[in-house]
Amino acid sequence: MLETIGWVYLGIMIGFLLAVFIISLLGGNRQAELEQENLHLRWVIDELKQEIFRIENRPKPKPRKNRKR
């Protein structure tokens, strides 16, 4: 009886350790994807800021001169 409890306890411990290891591997991959997406979004934000700055700083168009008849 005591031997069976020991094997069950050992199986639970090994299963727990394997589960933690697998979850950490899968979570690390997801973390890398999120960091890559974060860098891409920062680049997009910077490009949009530059575009807004470029549009705001354009000189105003000069009015057309009236023709004399």
C-alpha positions in Angstrom: 0.0 0.0 0.0 2.7 2.5 1.0 4.7 1.5 -2.1 1.7 2.4 -4.4 1.3 5.8 -2.7 5.0 6.4 -3.4 4.7 5.6 -7.1 1.6 7.8 -7.4 3.4 10.6 -5.7 6.4 10.1 -8.0 4.1 10.1 -11.0 2.5 13.4 -9.9 5.8 15.1 -9.4 7.2 14.0 -12.8 4.0 15.0 -14.5 4.1 18.4 -12.8 7.7 19.0 -13.9 7.0 18.0 -17.5 3.9 20.2 -17.6 5.9 23.2 -16.4 8.6 22.5 -18.9 6.2 22.2 -21.8 4.3 25.3 -20.8 7.5 27.3 -20.5 8.6 26.3 -24.0 5.2 27.2 -25.6 5.1 30.5 -23.6 8.6 31.5 -24.7 7.6 31.1 -28.4 4.5 33.3 -27.8 6.6 35.9 -26.0 9.0 36.2 -29.0 6.0 36.6 -31.4 4.5 39.4 -29.2 7.9 41.2 -29.0 8.2 41.0 -32.8 4.6 42.4 -33.2 5.4 45.2 -30.7 8.5 46.2 -32.7 6.4 46.3 -35.9 3.7 48.4 -34.4 6.3 50.9 -33.1 7.7 51.2 -36.6 4.2 51.8 -38.0 3.6 54.5 -35.3 6.9 56.3 -36.2 6.1 56.2 -39.9 2.6 57.6 -39.3 4.1 60.4 -37.1 6.5 61.3 -39.9 3.7 61.4 -42.5 1.6 63.7 -40.3 4.5 66.0 -39.7 5.2 66.1 -43.4 1.6 66.9 -44.2 1.3 69.6 -41.6 4.5 71.4 -42.7 3.7 71.7 -46.3 3.6 75.3 -47.5 0.2 76.7 -48.3 -0.6 77.0 -52.0 -0.2 80.4 -53.5 -3.3 82.0 -54.8 -3.6 82.4 -58.5 -3.1 85.8 -60.0 -6.0 87.4 -61.7 -5.7 87.9 -65.4 -5.8 91.4 -66.7 -7.9 91.9 -69.9 
